Amino acid sequence: MELVGDGVKVVGEDELVAAGGQRQAAGHGDRASQAFVTSFTKLYSELADRSPIYAELRNLIDLSVAAAYLQHENIYGKAGWTMDLLGDEQTVSVETYNAPKQVATAVNAIWRGHTLLTPVGGGVQIQPLLALDTSNRLPDKDGKLAKTRPQIKPDLAKGRWWWD
């Protein structure tokens, strides 16, 4: 498997915000919103170069896609790896946190004539399994990946499966 591209796609969902702060779907698209998400996606790499938090998010997405691929293709089973060390909660415990249920919304206010527009932003949703859909996969037409695989020979000490 090879990850190609930035791996980040910004999507928008037009919503209306009621006086009490409740959000509901607007039911129609907005050209300005669509232009924003398209340009944000197109320029994401440049944004990540300028602001490390966006690069970290892209790395998190790439790692999530790679993990989903390993699970989807049963790579651990095919390799006969049983995770004796990493799967032992006593040896290497996994630290978990409660997922946030609500975060502050970012709002911008813009006057257009006599109309106040308040674009609302925020929220990140990572769906790594979508990257594995056949519509998002590219075939290895020229066999580049197949040719590379046998050339990978890590120089590891006997019994060692990691490198640093």
Phi and psi in radians as a Rosetta constraint file:
Dihedral C 1 N 2 CA 2 C 2 CIRCULARHARMONIC -2.320 0.35
Dihedral N 2 CA 2 C 2 N 3 CIRCULARHARMONIC 2.302 0.35
Dihedral C 2 N 3 CA 3 C 3 CIRCULARHARMONIC -1.496 0.35
Dihedral N 3 CA 3 C 3 N 4 CIRCULARHARMONIC 2.227 0.35
Dihedral C 3 N 4 CA 4 C 4 CIRCULARHARMONIC -2.081 0.35
Dihedral N 4 CA 4 C 4 N 5 CIRCULARHARMONIC 2.339 0.35
Dihedral C 4 N 5 CA 5 C 5 CIRCULARHARMONIC 1.582 0.35
Dihedral N 5 CA 5 C 5 N 6 CIRCULARHARMONIC -3.030 0.35
Dihedral C 5 N 6 CA 6 C 6 CIRCULARHARMONIC -1.367 0.35
Dihedral N 6 CA 6 C 6 N 7 CIRCULARHARMONIC -0.406 0.35
Dihedral C 6 N 7 CA 7 C 7 CIRCULARHARMONIC 1.318 0.35
Dihedral N 7 CA 7 C 7 N 8 CIRCULARHARMONIC 0.127 0.35
Dihedral C 7 N 8 CA 8 C 8 CIRCULARHARMONIC -2.176 0.35
Dihedral N 8 CA 8 C 8 N 9 CIRCULARHARMONIC 2.256 0.35
Dihedral C 8 N 9 CA 9 C 9 CIRCULARHARMONIC -2.258 0.35
Dihedral N 9 CA 9 C 9 N 10 CIRCULARHARMONIC 2.114 0.35
Dihedral C 9 N 10 CA 10 C 10 CIRCULARHARMONIC -1.532 0.35
Dihedral N 10 CA 10 C 10 N 11 CIRCULARHARMONIC 2.288 0.35
Dihedral C 10 N 11 CA 11 C 11 CIRCULARHARMONIC -2.150 0.35
Dihedral N 11 CA 11 C 11 N 12 CIRCULARHARMONIC 2.715 0.35
Dihedral C 11 N 12 CA 12 C 12 CIRCULARHARMONIC -2.132 0.35
Dihedral N 12 CA 12 C 12 N 13 CIRCULARHARMONIC 2.650 0.35
Dihedral C 12 N 13 CA 13 C 13 CIRCULARHARMONIC -2.325 0.35
Dihedral N 13 CA 13 C 13 N 14 CIRCULARHARMONIC 1.949 0.35
Dihedral C 13 N 14 CA 14 C 14 CIRCULARHARMONIC -1.232 0.35
Dihedral N 14 CA 14 C 14 N 15 CIRCULARHARMONIC 2.194 0.35
Dihedral C 14 N 15 CA 15 C 15 CIRCULARHARMONIC -2.331 0.35
Dihedral N 15 CA 15 C 15 N 16 CIRCULARHARMONIC 2.735 0.35
Dihedral C 15 N 16 CA 16 C 16 CIRCULARHARMONIC -1.868 0.35
Dihedral N 16 CA 16 C 16 N 17 CIRCULARHARMONIC 2.493 0.35
Dihedral C 16 N 17 CA 17 C 17 CIRCULARHARMONIC -1.936 0.35
Dihedral N 17 CA 17 C 17 N 18 CIRCULARHARMONIC 2.110 0.35
Dihedral C 17 N 18 CA 18 C 18 CIRCULARHARMONIC -1.321 0.35
Dihedral N 18 CA 18 C 18 N 19 CIRCULARHARMONIC 2.943 0.35
Dihedral C 18 N 19 CA 19 C 19 CIRCULARHARMONIC -0.998 0.35
Dihedral N 19 CA 19 C 19 N 20 CIRCULARHARMONIC -0.575 0.35
Dihedral C 19 N 20 CA 20 C 20 CIRCULARHARMONIC -1.463 0.35
Dihedral N 20 CA 20 C 20 N 21 CIRCULARHARMONIC 0.015 0.35
Dihedral C 20 N 21 CA 21 C 21 CIRCULARHARMONIC 1.659 0.35
Dihedral N 21 CA 21 C 21 N 22 CIRCULARHARMONIC -0.064 0.35
Dihedral C 21 N 22 CA 22 C 22 CIRCULARHARMONIC -1.237 0.35
Dihedral N 22 CA 22 C 22 N 23 CIRCULARHARMONIC 2.476 0.35
Dihedral C 22 N 23 CA 23 C 23 CIRCULARHARMONIC -1.865 0.35
Dihedral N 23 CA 23 C 23 N 24 CIRCULARHARMONIC 2.451 0.35
Dihedral C 23 N 24 CA 24 C 24 CIRCULARHARMONIC -2.499 0.35
Dihedral N 24 CA 24 C 24 N 25 CIRCULARHARMONIC 2.645 0.35
Dihedral C 24 N 25 CA 25 C 25 CIRCULARHARMONIC -1.070 0.35
Dihedral N 25 CA 25 C 25 N 26 CIRCULARHARMONIC 2.411 0.35
Dihedral C 25 N 26 CA 26 C 26 CIRCULARHARMONIC -1.386 0.35
Dihedral N 26 CA 26 C 26 N 27 CIRCULARHARMONIC -0.450 0.35
Dihedral C 26 N 27 CA 27 C 27 CIRCULARHARMONIC 1.480 0.35
Dihedral N 27 CA 27 C 27 N 28 CIRCULARHARMONIC -0.003 0.35
Dihedral C 27 N 28 CA 28 C 28 CIRCULARHARMONIC -2.605 0.35
Dihedral N 28 CA 28 C 28 N 29 CIRCULARHARMONIC 2.717 0.35
Dihedral C 28 N 29 CA 29 C 29 CIRCULARHARMONIC -1.501 0.35
Dihedral N 29 CA 29 C 29 N 30 CIRCULARHARMONIC 2.921 0.35
Dihedral C 29 N 30 CA 30 C 30 CIRCULARHARMONIC -2.316 0.35
Dihedral N 30 CA 30 C 30 N 31 CIRCULARHARMONIC 2.235 0.35
Dihedral C 30 N 31 CA 31 C 31 CIRCULARHARMONIC -1.082 0.35
Dihedral N 31 CA 31 C 31 N 32 CIRCULARHARMONIC -0.688 0.35
Dihedral C 31 N 32 CA 32 C 32 CIRCULARHARMONIC -1.132 0.35
Dihedral N 32 CA 32 C 32 N 33 CIRCULARHARMONIC -0.734 0.35
Dihedral C 32 N 33 CA 33 C 33 CIRCULARHARMONIC -1.110 0.35
Dihedral N 33 CA 33 C 33 N 34 CIRCULARHARMONIC -0.762 0.35
Dihedral C 33 N 34 CA 34 C 34 CIRCULARHARMONIC -1.125 0.35
Dihedral N 34 CA 34 C 34 N 35 CIRCULARHARMONIC -0.698 0.35
Dihedral C 34 N 35 CA 35 C 35 CIRCULARHARMONIC -1.096 0.35
Dihedral N 35 CA 35 C 35 N 36 CIRCULARHARMONIC -0.678 0.35
Dihedral C 35 N 36 CA 36 C 36 CIRCULARHARMONIC -1.115 0.35
Dihedral N 36 CA 36 C 36 N 37 CIRCULARHARMONIC -0.887 0.35
Dihedral C 36 N 37 CA 37 C 37 CIRCULARHARMONIC -1.161 0.35
Dihedral N 37 CA 37 C 37 N 38 CIRCULARHARMONIC -0.588 0.35
Dihedral C 37 N 38 CA 38 C 38 CIRCULARHARMONIC -1.150 0.35
Dihedral N 38 CA 38 C 38 N 39 CIRCULARHARMONIC -0.821 0.35
Dihedral C 38 N 39 CA 39 C 39 CIRCULARHARMONIC -1.225 0.35
Dihedral N 39 CA 39 C 39 N 40 CIRCULARHARMONIC -0.613 0.35
Dihedral C 39 N 40 CA 40 C 40 CIRCULARHARMONIC -1.096 0.35
Dihedral N 40 CA 40 C 40 N 41 CIRCULARHARMONIC -0.766 0.35
Dihedral C 40 N 41 CA 41 C 41 CIRCULARHARMONIC -1.123 0.35
Dihedral N 41 CA 41 C 41 N 42 CIRCULARHARMONIC -0.797 0.35
Dihedral C 41 N 42 CA 42 C 42 CIRCULARHARMONIC -1.088 0.35
Dihedral N 42 CA 42 C 42 N 43 CIRCULARHARMONIC -0.662 0.35
Dihedral C 42 N 43 CA 43 C 43 CIRCULARHARMONIC -1.721 0.35
Dihedral N 43 CA 43 C 43 N 44 CIRCULARHARMONIC 0.191 0.35
Dihedral C 43 N 44 CA 44 C 44 CIRCULARHARMONIC -1.020 0.35
Dihedral N 44 CA 44 C 44 N 45 CIRCULARHARMONIC -0.729 0.35
Dihedral C 44 N 45 CA 45 C 45 CIRCULARHARMONIC -1.059 0.35
Dihedral N 45 CA 45 C 45 N 46 CIRCULARHARMONIC -0.736 0.35
Dihedral C 45 N 46 CA 46 C 46 CIRCULARHARMONIC -1.131 0.35
Dihedral N 46 CA 46 C 46 N 47 CIRCULARHARMONIC -0.713 0.35
Dihedral C 46 N 47 CA 47 C 47 CIRCULARHARMONIC -1.105 0.35
Dihedral N 47 CA 47 C 47 N 48 CIRCULARHARMONIC -0.718 0.35
Dihedral C 47 N 48 CA 48 C 48 CIRCULARHARMONIC -1.142 0.35
Dihedral N 48 CA 48 C 48 N 49 CIRCULARHARMONIC -0.557 0.35
Dihedral C 48 N 49 CA 49 C 49 CIRCULARHARMONIC -1.169 0.35
Dihedral N 49 CA 49 C 49 N 50 CIRCULARHARMONIC -0.552 0.35
Dihedral C 49 N 50 CA 50 C 50 CIRCULARHARMONIC -1.559 0.35
Dihedral N 50 CA 50 C 50 N 51 CIRCULARHARMONIC -0.543 0.35
Dihedral C 50 N 51 CA 51 C 51 CIRCULARHARMONIC -2.242 0.35
Dihedral N 51 CA 51 C 51 N 52 CIRCULARHARMONIC 1.886 0.35
Dihedral C 51 N 52 CA 52 C 52 CIRCULARHARMONIC -0.992 0.35
Dihedral N 52 CA 52 C 52 N 53 CIRCULARHARMONIC -0.466 0.35
Dihedral C 52 N 53 CA 53 C 53 CIRCULARHARMONIC -1.102 0.35
Dihedral N 53 CA 53 C 53 N 54 CIRCULARHARMONIC -0.600 0.35
Dihedral C 53 N 54 CA 54 C 54 CIRCULARHARMONIC -1.263 0.35
Dihedral N 54 CA 54 C 54 N 55 CIRCULARHARMONIC -0.597 0.35
Dihedral C 54 N 55 CA 55 C 55 CIRCULARHARMONIC -1.164 0.35
Dihedral N 55 CA 55 C 55 N 56 CIRCULARHARMONIC -0.690 0.35
Dihedral C 55 N 56 CA 56 C 56 CIRCULARHARMONIC -1.124 0.35
Dihedral N 56 CA 56 C 56 N 57 CIRCULARHARMONIC -0.687 0.35
Dihedral C 56 N 57 CA 57 C 57 CIRCULARHARMONIC -1.111 0.35
Dihedral N 57 CA 57 C 57 N 58 CIRCULARHARMONIC -0.768 0.35
Dihedral C 57 N 58 CA 58 C 58 CIRCULARHARMONIC -1.053 0.35
Dihedral N 58 CA 58 C 58 N 59 CIRCULARHARMONIC -0.737 0.35
Dihedral C 58 N 59 CA 59 C 59 CIRCULARHARMONIC -1.108 0.35
Dihedral N 59 CA 59 C 59 N 60 CIRCULARHARMONIC -0.686 0.35
Dihedral C 59 N 60 CA 60 C 60 CIRCULARHARMONIC -1.097 0.35
Dihedral N 60 CA 60 C 60 N 61 CIRCULARHARMONIC -0.727 0.35
Dihedral C 60 N 61 CA 61 C 61 CIRCULARHARMONIC -1.122 0.35
Dihedral N 61 CA 61 C 61 N 62 CIRCULARHARMONIC -0.801 0.35
Dihedral C 61 N 62 CA 62 C 62 CIRCULARHARMONIC -1.048 0.35
Dihedral N 62 CA 62 C 62 N 63 CIRCULARHARMONIC -0.750 0.35
Dihedral C 62 N 63 CA 63 C 63 CIRCULARHARMONIC -1.114 0.35
Dihedral N 63 CA 63 C 63 N 64 CIRCULARHARMONIC -0.694 0.35
Dihedral C 63 N 64 CA 64 C 64 CIRCULARHARMONIC -1.134 0.35
Dihedral N 64 CA 64 C 64 N 65 CIRCULARHARMONIC -0.693 0.35
Dihedral C 64 N 65 CA 65 C 65 CIRCULARHARMONIC -1.165 0.35
Dihedral N 65 CA 65 C 65 N 66 CIRCULARHARMONIC -0.750 0.35
Dihedral C 65 N 66 CA 66 C 66 CIRCULARHARMONIC -1.092 0.35
Dihedral N 66 CA 66 C 66 N 67 CIRCULARHARMONIC -0.747 0.35
Dihedral C 66 N 67 CA 67 C 67 CIRCULARHARMONIC -1.128 0.35
Dihedral N 67 CA 67 C 67 N 68 CIRCULARHARMONIC -0.709 0.35
Dihedral C 67 N 68 CA 68 C 68 CIRCULARHARMONIC -1.110 0.35
Dihedral N 68 CA 68 C 68 N 69 CIRCULARHARMONIC -0.671 0.35
Dihedral C 68 N 69 CA 69 C 69 CIRCULARHARMONIC -1.120 0.35
Dihedral N 69 CA 69 C 69 N 70 CIRCULARHARMONIC -0.807 0.35
Dihedral C 69 N 70 CA 70 C 70 CIRCULARHARMONIC -1.011 0.35
Dihedral N 70 CA 70 C 70 N 71 CIRCULARHARMONIC -0.753 0.35
Dihedral C 70 N 71 CA 71 C 71 CIRCULARHARMONIC -1.218 0.35
Dihedral N 71 CA 71 C 71 N 72 CIRCULARHARMONIC -0.807 0.35
Dihedral C 71 N 72 CA 72 C 72 CIRCULARHARMONIC -1.058 0.35
Dihedral N 72 CA 72 C 72 N 73 CIRCULARHARMONIC -0.694 0.35
Dihedral C 72 N 73 CA 73 C 73 CIRCULARHARMONIC -1.594 0.35
Dihedral N 73 CA 73 C 73 N 74 CIRCULARHARMONIC 0.054 0.35
Dihedral C 73 N 74 CA 74 C 74 CIRCULARHARMONIC 0.921 0.35
Dihedral N 74 CA 74 C 74 N 75 CIRCULARHARMONIC 0.791 0.35
Dihedral C 74 N 75 CA 75 C 75 CIRCULARHARMONIC -1.103 0.35
Dihedral N 75 CA 75 C 75 N 76 CIRCULARHARMONIC -0.677 0.35
Dihedral C 75 N 76 CA 76 C 76 CIRCULARHARMONIC -1.060 0.35
Dihedral N 76 CA 76 C 76 N 77 CIRCULARHARMONIC -0.791 0.35
Dihedral C 76 N 77 CA 77 C 77 CIRCULARHARMONIC -1.120 0.35
Dihedral N 77 CA 77 C 77 N 78 CIRCULARHARMONIC -0.756 0.35
Dihedral C 77 N 78 CA 78 C 78 CIRCULARHARMONIC -1.116 0.35
Dihedral N 78 CA 78 C 78 N 79 CIRCULARHARMONIC -0.591 0.35
Dihedral C 78 N 79 CA 79 C 79 CIRCULARHARMONIC -1.482 0.35
Dihedral N 79 CA 79 C 79 N 80 CIRCULARHARMONIC -0.175 0.35
Dihedral C 79 N 80 CA 80 C 80 CIRCULARHARMONIC 1.267 0.35
Dihedral N 80 CA 80 C 80 N 81 CIRCULARHARMONIC 0.423 0.35
Dihedral C 80 N 81 CA 81 C 81 CIRCULARHARMONIC -1.558 0.35
Dihedral N 81 CA 81 C 81 N 82 CIRCULARHARMONIC 2.212 0.35
Dihedral C 81 N 82 CA 82 C 82 CIRCULARHARMONIC -1.850 0.35
Dihedral N 82 CA 82 C 82 N 83 CIRCULARHARMONIC 0.025 0.35
Dihedral C 82 N 83 CA 83 C 83 CIRCULARHARMONIC 1.011 0.35
Dihedral N 83 CA 83 C 83 N 84 CIRCULARHARMONIC 0.692 0.35
Dihedral C 83 N 84 CA 84 C 84 CIRCULARHARMONIC -0.940 0.35
Dihedral N 84 CA 84 C 84 N 85 CIRCULARHARMONIC -0.761 0.35
Dihedral C 84 N 85 CA 85 C 85 CIRCULARHARMONIC -1.436 0.35
Dihedral N 85 CA 85 C 85 N 86 CIRCULARHARMONIC -0.992 0.35
Dihedral C 85 N 86 CA 86 C 86 CIRCULARHARMONIC -1.256 0.35
Dihedral N 86 CA 86 C 86 N 87 CIRCULARHARMONIC -0.423 0.35
Dihedral C 86 N 87 CA 87 C 87 CIRCULARHARMONIC -1.463 0.35
Dihedral N 87 CA 87 C 87 N 88 CIRCULARHARMONIC -0.101 0.35
Dihedral C 87 N 88 CA 88 C 88 CIRCULARHARMONIC -1.543 0.35
Dihedral N 88 CA 88 C 88 N 89 CIRCULARHARMONIC 1.867 0.35
Dihedral C 88 N 89 CA 89 C 89 CIRCULARHARMONIC -1.079 0.35
Dihedral N 89 CA 89 C 89 N 90 CIRCULARHARMONIC -0.460 0.35
Dihedral C 89 N 90 CA 90 C 90 CIRCULARHARMONIC -1.271 0.35
Dihedral N 90 CA 90 C 90 N 91 CIRCULARHARMONIC -0.588 0.35
Dihedral C 90 N 91 CA 91 C 91 CIRCULARHARMONIC -1.478 0.35
Dihedral N 91 CA 91 C 91 N 92 CIRCULARHARMONIC -0.875 0.35
Dihedral C 91 N 92 CA 92 C 92 CIRCULARHARMONIC -2.249 0.35
Dihedral N 92 CA 92 C 92 N 93 CIRCULARHARMONIC 1.662 0.35
Dihedral C 92 N 93 CA 93 C 93 CIRCULARHARMONIC -1.392 0.35
Dihedral N 93 CA 93 C 93 N 94 CIRCULARHARMONIC 2.572 0.35
Dihedral C 93 N 94 CA 94 C 94 CIRCULARHARMONIC -1.663 0.35
Dihedral N 94 CA 94 C 94 N 95 CIRCULARHARMONIC 2.159 0.35
Dihedral C 94 N 95 CA 95 C 95 CIRCULARHARMONIC -1.518 0.35
Dihedral N 95 CA 95 C 95 N 96 CIRCULARHARMONIC 2.244 0.35
Dihedral C 95 N 96 CA 96 C 96 CIRCULARHARMONIC -2.114 0.35
Dihedral N 96 CA 96 C 96 N 97 CIRCULARHARMONIC 2.677 0.35
Dihedral C 96 N 97 CA 97 C 97 CIRCULARHARMONIC -2.258 0.35
Dihedral N 97 CA 97 C 97 N 98 CIRCULARHARMONIC 2.703 0.35
Dihedral C 97 N 98 CA 98 C 98 CIRCULARHARMONIC -1.282 0.35
Dihedral N 98 CA 98 C 98 N 99 CIRCULARHARMONIC 2.313 0.35
Dihedral C 98 N 99 CA 99 C 99 CIRCULARHARMONIC -1.239 0.35
Dihedral N 99 CA 99 C 99 N 100 CIRCULARHARMONIC 2.413 0.35
Dihedral C 99 N 100 CA 100 C 100 CIRCULARHARMONIC -1.132 0.35
Dihedral N 100 CA 100 C 100 N 101 CIRCULARHARMONIC 2.461 0.35
Dihedral C 100 N 101 CA 101 C 101 CIRCULARHARMONIC -1.660 0.35
Dihedral N 101 CA 101 C 101 N 102 CIRCULARHARMONIC -0.380 0.35
Dihedral C 101 N 102 CA 102 C 102 CIRCULARHARMONIC -2.705 0.35
Dihedral N 102 CA 102 C 102 N 103 CIRCULARHARMONIC 2.462 0.35
Dihedral C 102 N 103 CA 103 C 103 CIRCULARHARMONIC -2.301 0.35
Dihedral N 103 CA 103 C 103 N 104 CIRCULARHARMONIC 2.815 0.35
Dihedral C 103 N 104 CA 104 C 104 CIRCULARHARMONIC -1.134 0.35
Dihedral N 104 CA 104 C 104 N 105 CIRCULARHARMONIC 2.468 0.35
Dihedral C 104 N 105 CA 105 C 105 CIRCULARHARMONIC -1.579 0.35
Dihedral N 105 CA 105 C 105 N 106 CIRCULARHARMONIC 2.443 0.35
Dihedral C 105 N 106 CA 106 C 106 CIRCULARHARMONIC -1.593 0.35
Dihedral N 106 CA 106 C 106 N 107 CIRCULARHARMONIC 2.219 0.35
Dihedral C 106 N 107 CA 107 C 107 CIRCULARHARMONIC -2.218 0.35
Dihedral N 107 CA 107 C 107 N 108 CIRCULARHARMONIC 2.441 0.35
Dihedral C 107 N 108 CA 108 C 108 CIRCULARHARMONIC -2.143 0.35
Dihedral N 108 CA 108 C 108 N 109 CIRCULARHARMONIC 2.454 0.35
Dihedral C 108 N 109 CA 109 C 109 CIRCULARHARMONIC -1.970 0.35
Dihedral N 109 CA 109 C 109 N 110 CIRCULARHARMONIC 2.233 0.35
Dihedral C 109 N 110 CA 110 C 110 CIRCULARHARMONIC -2.337 0.35
Dihedral N 110 CA 110 C 110 N 111 CIRCULARHARMONIC 2.258 0.35
Dihedral C 110 N 111 CA 111 C 111 CIRCULARHARMONIC -1.606 0.35
Dihedral N 111 CA 111 C 111 N 112 CIRCULARHARMONIC 2.216 0.35
Dihedral C 111 N 112 CA 112 C 112 CIRCULARHARMONIC -2.079 0.35
Dihedral N 112 CA 112 C 112 N 113 CIRCULARHARMONIC 1.703 0.35
Dihedral C 112 N 113 CA 113 C 113 CIRCULARHARMONIC 1.167 0.35
Dihedral N 113 CA 113 C 113 N 114 CIRCULARHARMONIC -2.128 0.35
Dihedral C 113 N 114 CA 114 C 114 CIRCULARHARMONIC -1.740 0.35
Dihedral N 114 CA 114 C 114 N 115 CIRCULARHARMONIC 0.208 0.35
Dihedral C 114 N 115 CA 115 C 115 CIRCULARHARMONIC -1.908 0.35
Dihedral N 115 CA 115 C 115 N 116 CIRCULARHARMONIC 2.294 0.35
Dihedral C 115 N 116 CA 116 C 116 CIRCULARHARMONIC -1.652 0.35
Dihedral N 116 CA 116 C 116 N 117 CIRCULARHARMONIC 2.064 0.35
Dihedral C 116 N 117 CA 117 C 117 CIRCULARHARMONIC -1.783 0.35
Dihedral N 117 CA 117 C 117 N 118 CIRCULARHARMONIC 2.335 0.35
Dihedral C 117 N 118 CA 118 C 118 CIRCULARHARMONIC -2.240 0.35
Dihedral N 118 CA 118 C 118 N 119 CIRCULARHARMONIC 1.412 0.35
Dihedral C 118 N 119 CA 119 C 119 CIRCULARHARMONIC -1.068 0.35
Dihedral N 119 CA 119 C 119 N 120 CIRCULARHARMONIC 2.293 0.35
Dihedral C 119 N 120 CA 120 C 120 CIRCULARHARMONIC -1.869 0.35
Dihedral N 120 CA 120 C 120 N 121 CIRCULARHARMONIC 2.352 0.35
Dihedral C 120 N 121 CA 121 C 121 CIRCULARHARMONIC -2.351 0.35
Dihedral N 121 CA 121 C 121 N 122 CIRCULARHARMONIC 2.796 0.35
Dihedral C 121 N 122 CA 122 C 122 CIRCULARHARMONIC 2.383 0.35
Dihedral N 122 CA 122 C 122 N 123 CIRCULARHARMONIC 2.807 0.35
Dihedral C 122 N 123 CA 123 C 123 CIRCULARHARMONIC 1.761 0.35
Dihedral N 123 CA 123 C 123 N 124 CIRCULARHARMONIC 2.351 0.35
Dihedral C 123 N 124 CA 124 C 124 CIRCULARHARMONIC -2.252 0.35
Dihedral N 124 CA 124 C 124 N 125 CIRCULARHARMONIC 2.282 0.35
Dihedral C 124 N 125 CA 125 C 125 CIRCULARHARMONIC -2.253 0.35
Dihedral N 125 CA 125 C 125 N 126 CIRCULARHARMONIC 2.154 0.35
Dihedral C 125 N 126 CA 126 C 126 CIRCULARHARMONIC -1.879 0.35
Dihedral N 126 CA 126 C 126 N 127 CIRCULARHARMONIC 2.168 0.35
Dihedral C 126 N 127 CA 127 C 127 CIRCULARHARMONIC -2.189 0.35
Dihedral N 127 CA 127 C 127 N 128 CIRCULARHARMONIC 1.371 0.35
Dihedral C 127 N 128 CA 128 C 128 CIRCULARHARMONIC -1.110 0.35
Dihedral N 128 CA 128 C 128 N 129 CIRCULARHARMONIC -0.484 0.35
Dihedral C 128 N 129 CA 129 C 129 CIRCULARHARMONIC -1.164 0.35
Dihedral N 129 CA 129 C 129 N 130 CIRCULARHARMONIC -0.426 0.35
Dihedral C 129 N 130 CA 130 C 130 CIRCULARHARMONIC -1.106 0.35
Dihedral N 130 CA 130 C 130 N 131 CIRCULARHARMONIC -0.548 0.35
Dihedral C 130 N 131 CA 131 C 131 CIRCULARHARMONIC -1.157 0.35
Dihedral N 131 CA 131 C 131 N 132 CIRCULARHARMONIC -0.383 0.35
Dihedral C 131 N 132 CA 132 C 132 CIRCULARHARMONIC -1.546 0.35
Dihedral N 132 CA 132 C 132 N 133 CIRCULARHARMONIC -0.132 0.35
Dihedral C 132 N 133 CA 133 C 133 CIRCULARHARMONIC -1.003 0.35
Dihedral N 133 CA 133 C 133 N 134 CIRCULARHARMONIC 2.514 0.35
Dihedral C 133 N 134 CA 134 C 134 CIRCULARHARMONIC -1.022 0.35
Dihedral N 134 CA 134 C 134 N 135 CIRCULARHARMONIC -0.514 0.35
Dihedral C 134 N 135 CA 135 C 135 CIRCULARHARMONIC -1.185 0.35
Dihedral N 135 CA 135 C 135 N 136 CIRCULARHARMONIC -0.345 0.35
Dihedral C 135 N 136 CA 136 C 136 CIRCULARHARMONIC -1.798 0.35
Dihedral N 136 CA 136 C 136 N 137 CIRCULARHARMONIC 0.022 0.35
Dihedral C 136 N 137 CA 137 C 137 CIRCULARHARMONIC -1.799 0.35
Dihedral N 137 CA 137 C 137 N 138 CIRCULARHARMONIC 2.506 0.35
Dihedral C 137 N 138 CA 138 C 138 CIRCULARHARMONIC -1.917 0.35
Dihedral N 138 CA 138 C 138 N 139 CIRCULARHARMONIC 2.387 0.35
Dihedral C 138 N 139 CA 139 C 139 CIRCULARHARMONIC -1.276 0.35
Dihedral N 139 CA 139 C 139 N 140 CIRCULARHARMONIC 2.703 0.35
Dihedral C 139 N 140 CA 140 C 140 CIRCULARHARMONIC -1.511 0.35
Dihedral N 140 CA 140 C 140 N 141 CIRCULARHARMONIC 1.182 0.35
Dihedral C 140 N 141 CA 141 C 141 CIRCULARHARMONIC -0.983 0.35
Dihedral N 141 CA 141 C 141 N 142 CIRCULARHARMONIC -0.827 0.35
Dihedral C 141 N 142 CA 142 C 142 CIRCULARHARMONIC -1.564 0.35
Dihedral N 142 CA 142 C 142 N 143 CIRCULARHARMONIC 0.051 0.35
Dihedral C 142 N 143 CA 143 C 143 CIRCULARHARMONIC 1.282 0.35
Dihedral N 143 CA 143 C 143 N 144 CIRCULARHARMONIC 0.340 0.35
Dihedral C 143 N 144 CA 144 C 144 CIRCULARHARMONIC -0.978 0.35
Dihedral N 144 CA 144 C 144 N 145 CIRCULARHARMONIC -0.820 0.35
Dihedral C 144 N 145 CA 145 C 145 CIRCULARHARMONIC -1.215 0.35
Dihedral N 145 CA 145 C 145 N 146 CIRCULARHARMONIC -0.712 0.35
Dihedral C 145 N 146 CA 146 C 146 CIRCULARHARMONIC -1.091 0.35
Dihedral N 146 CA 146 C 146 N 147 CIRCULARHARMONIC -0.619 0.35
Dihedral C 146 N 147 CA 147 C 147 CIRCULARHARMONIC -1.277 0.35
Dihedral N 147 CA 147 C 147 N 148 CIRCULARHARMONIC -0.567 0.35
Dihedral C 147 N 148 CA 148 C 148 CIRCULARHARMONIC -1.289 0.35
Dihedral N 148 CA 148 C 148 N 149 CIRCULARHARMONIC -0.649 0.35
Dihedral C 148 N 149 CA 149 C 149 CIRCULARHARMONIC -0.911 0.35
Dihedral N 149 CA 149 C 149 N 150 CIRCULARHARMONIC -0.863 0.35
Dihedral C 149 N 150 CA 150 C 150 CIRCULARHARMONIC -1.188 0.35
Dihedral N 150 CA 150 C 150 N 151 CIRCULARHARMONIC -0.323 0.35
Dihedral C 150 N 151 CA 151 C 151 CIRCULARHARMONIC -1.386 0.35
Dihedral N 151 CA 151 C 151 N 152 CIRCULARHARMONIC -0.233 0.35
Dihedral C 151 N 152 CA 152 C 152 CIRCULARHARMONIC -1.457 0.35
Dihedral N 152 CA 152 C 152 N 153 CIRCULARHARMONIC 1.918 0.35
Dihedral C 152 N 153 CA 153 C 153 CIRCULARHARMONIC -2.363 0.35
Dihedral N 153 CA 153 C 153 N 154 CIRCULARHARMONIC 1.542 0.35
Dihedral C 153 N 154 CA 154 C 154 CIRCULARHARMONIC -1.127 0.35
Dihedral N 154 CA 154 C 154 N 155 CIRCULARHARMONIC 2.451 0.35
Dihedral C 154 N 155 CA 155 C 155 CIRCULARHARMONIC -1.596 0.35
Dihedral N 155 CA 155 C 155 N 156 CIRCULARHARMONIC 1.518 0.35
Dihedral C 155 N 156 CA 156 C 156 CIRCULARHARMONIC -1.995 0.35
Dihedral N 156 CA 156 C 156 N 157 CIRCULARHARMONIC 2.592 0.35
Dihedral C 156 N 157 CA 157 C 157 CIRCULARHARMONIC -1.148 0.35
Dihedral N 157 CA 157 C 157 N 158 CIRCULARHARMONIC 2.686 0.35
Dihedral C 157 N 158 CA 158 C 158 CIRCULARHARMONIC -1.009 0.35
Dihedral N 158 CA 158 C 158 N 159 CIRCULARHARMONIC 2.315 0.35
Dihedral C 158 N 159 CA 159 C 159 CIRCULARHARMONIC 1.419 0.35
Dihedral N 159 CA 159 C 159 N 160 CIRCULARHARMONIC 0.030 0.35
Dihedral C 159 N 160 CA 160 C 160 CIRCULARHARMONIC -1.877 0.35
Dihedral N 160 CA 160 C 160 N 161 CIRCULARHARMONIC 2.262 0.35
Dihedral C 160 N 161 CA 161 C 161 CIRCULARHARMONIC -1.932 0.35
Dihedral N 161 CA 161 C 161 N 162 CIRCULARHARMONIC 0.000 0.35
Dihedral C 161 N 162 CA 162 C 162 CIRCULARHARMONIC -2.054 0.35
Dihedral N 162 CA 162 C 162 N 163 CIRCULARHARMONIC 2.862 0.35
Dihedral C 162 N 163 CA 163 C 163 CIRCULARHARMONIC -2.411 0.35
Dihedral N 163 CA 163 C 163 N 164 CIRCULARHARMONIC 2.715 0.35
